[in-house]
Amino acid sequence: MRRFFLALLIGIMGITATAEDAATDANAREARAVLDAMVEALGGKAWLTMQNQMRQGHIAAFYHGQPDLGTTLYWEFHQWPGKDRIELTKHRDVLQMYLDRTGWEITYRGKKELPKDIVEDFLRRRDHSIETVVKLWLKDPRTILLYEGKHIVERRLCEQVTLISPENESVTILTDAESHLPRRRVFEWRNATYKDHDSDAEEYDDYHTFQGFPTAMRITRFHNDELTRQYYIDRVDYNQTLAPDFWNVDAAAGKVKKTGK
């Protein structure tokens, strides 16, 4: 009799475990379906194989949620997987270049390495971008996908998905329930100084289509839920033919000239 009840208990436990596994698999499939719909909305295969992109616009900075005076003109170039170039001011005479894991500032005085904290901040966002999540994390079978239901972002109904990498890092993406376009991306990391967690979030709004790619023309960035930057984009170009030395730091430094204010 004891053997009978033991076998029955083991059977019930097995059924429960199987049911839990099935529920987990179904949840992961729902999460992947949301992400697949997002990629398709962004341009599908053409978005996945994009050569490069350029955004031109204005940056508004905030401190403790209050805007600083004025805005800064910028041109930002990106090429997957590890090339970024930012040109600032109307003369485009202050540059930042992030190549693989290095960061450089370029002015008419020449080039110099950017401070470590600035480089780490930029690379952290690149490593947790929607592009990185889709092109790297999703390809790894060890990545965990969690569908977390519907939420509201700026009065829009969105579907929320969290991805957890094999390194136990996570990124949460919220996509518009109707258009499937990204509306918010957020991740956390451990603050090395205070030993607590910081968060970085971006919200995407005012989509327009350029060369077949829906593009957010306003991007709002938050640090620990506090507004820090807003990007107002005026122009976008995709798949440009760039000069052979475009990503060369020394070549860029040689072309920057001293200008008046």
N, C-alpha and C positions, 0 to 999 in steps of 0.2 A: 504494500500500500504506500509506504514511504517513497519507494522508487516511482510509483505512479504519479504522486503529487510533485515530486522533484522534476520528473520529465514534463509534467504539465506547466510548472513554473518556468522551466527553461524555454519551453515552447512559447509561453506568453511573452517572456522577455525578448525572445527572438523576433516575434511578431511586432512588438513595440519598437525594437531597434530598426527593423525593416521599414516600419511606417515612418519613423523619424528620418531615416535616410531618404526615403521617397519624398518627404516634404522638403528636405534640404535640397535635393536635386531639382524639384519643381521650382523652388524659390530662386535657385541659381539660373535656371533656364529663363525665368521671367526677367531677372536682372539683365541677362545677356540680350534678351529680346529688346529691352529698353535701349541698351547701348548700341545694338545693331541698327535700330531705328534712328538713333542720333547720328551715327556715321552716315547713313543713307541720306538723311536730311542735310548734312553738311556738304554732301557732294559725292558720297560713295567712293568708288575706286579712284576717281579723279582727285578727291581730297586725300586719300591714303597715299597717292603717288605724286603729290604736289612737289615741284622742284624747290620753290621758294615763295616768299610773300613779302610785301612791303606795305606798311601802314604809315600814313602821314596825318598829323593832327596836332592837337594841343593837350598839354598835361596841366591839370589843376591840382595843386598840393593842398593838403589839409593838416592841421596840427590840433590834436584833441578835438577833432570834429569841426574845427573852424577853418574856413578857407584862407590861404595865404593870398596876398595881393597878386593879381595878374596870372597869366598862364605862360607856359614854355612851349615853343614850337619844337616838334620832334619828327624824325623819320626813323622808322624801325624796320630793319630787315631781318628775316629769319630763314634759315635753311636747315632742314633736318639732316642729321640728328643733333649737331652740336655747334652751330654757327649762329651768332646773333651780333648785330651791329646797330647801334643807336646813335643818331646824329642830332645834336641839340643846337638851339638858337637859330635865328633867321639866316645867319651866315653858314650854318652847319659846320662850325669851326671847333666844336667840342664833341668828341666822339668817345663812345664806350664800345669795346669789342670783347665779346665773350666767346672764346674758341676752345671747345672741349671743356676742360676744367680750369681754364685760366681767364683772367679778366684784365683789360688794359684801358687806360684813359689816354686819349690822344688830343693834343692841342698844338698850336703853332710852336710851342716850346719843345715838342717831341712826344715821346711815349713814356709812360710809367705804369707800373702795375697798380691796379686798383686795390684799396684796402681789403683785407681778408674778409671782414664782416659784410661788405657790399657784395663781393663775389659769392660768398656763401648764400646770401639772401637771394640773389638772382638765380643761382644754380638750383637752390631748393625749389623755387617756383617752377623752373624748367623741368626738374625731375618729377614734379607732381602735376604737370600740365595735363590737360585732356588729351593732347597729342601723344604724350609719353604713355599715358594710361592705355590708350587704344593700341598704339603701335608696339609696345613692349609688354606691359602687364597682362593684357588680354591674351597674348600668345603663350604665356606660361601656364601650363595646366595646374600648377600649384597655387595660382592666384584664386582667392576666395571671392565669390560674388554674392552680394546680399541685396535683395529687393526689399525696400523699406517703405513702400506704400506711397501715397499721394500727400504732398505738402504744398504750401503756398509760398511763392517767391514774388514779391512786388505785385501782389494781388492776382497773380497768375497761378493756375493749378499746374503742378509739376509732379513728375514721378522721380523718386529718390533711389539711387543705387550707390552702395559703398563697395569699393574694391579693397581687398587686403592682400598685399604682396607677400611673397615668401619671406621677405625680410621683416614682416610684421608692420609695415607702413600702410597707411590707409588714405584713400581719397574718396570723397563723397561728391557725386555729380547729380544735379537736379536738372531734368529736361522738361521742356514745355509739353504738357499732355496732348496738345493739339498739333503743334508744328514739329515736335520732337527735337527742337534745337536746344542747345545748352542754355540754361538760365543762371546757374550758380555752380561753382567748384570750390570746395573747401578741404583743407587738410590741417593736421596738427603735427607738431614736433616738440621734442623735449628741449627746454631752455637750459643751455649748459651752465649758465650763471646762477639762475634762481631755482633750478631743478624742478620747475613746474612745466606746464604745457602752454605753448603759444599756438595761435591759429592764424591761417592766412586764407582769405576768401576773395573770390572774384565774382561779380555779377555781370551778366551780358544782356544788353538791351538794344533796341532800335536797329533791328536787322534789315540790311539791304543786300541785294544780290549783285555780285560783280563777277564777270567771266564764269557764271554758273555756280559760284560759291556764296551761299548766304553768309553775311559777315556782320557781326555786332559792331555798331558804330559808336556805342558808348559802353565803356568798361569801367566798373567801379571796384576799387580794391579796399579791403578791410584788413586790419591787423588787430586780433583779439576783439573783433566786432566793432572796432573804431575806424571810421572812414579816414583813409590816408591819401588816396589818389583817385582822380577821375580822368579818364582818357576820352577825348572827343575826337573821333576820327573823321577826317575830311576826304581822304582819298585812299584807295586800296588797289594794289596791282599784284597779280599772281604770275608765277612762271616767267619772270623776267630773264632776259639774257644779261648776265652780269659780267663785268670785266674780269679777265683771268686773275688779276691781282686784287680783286675786290675784298677778299678775306685775309689779305696780307697786312699785318700790323705796320710793318716798316713802310710799305707802299702808301698806306693811308696817312701815316705821319708825314711823308714827303710831300703830300698834296695839300695839307692844311696850311693856310696862309694867315698871317696876322691881319686882323680887320679892325675897323673902328667900332665903337660901341653904337 
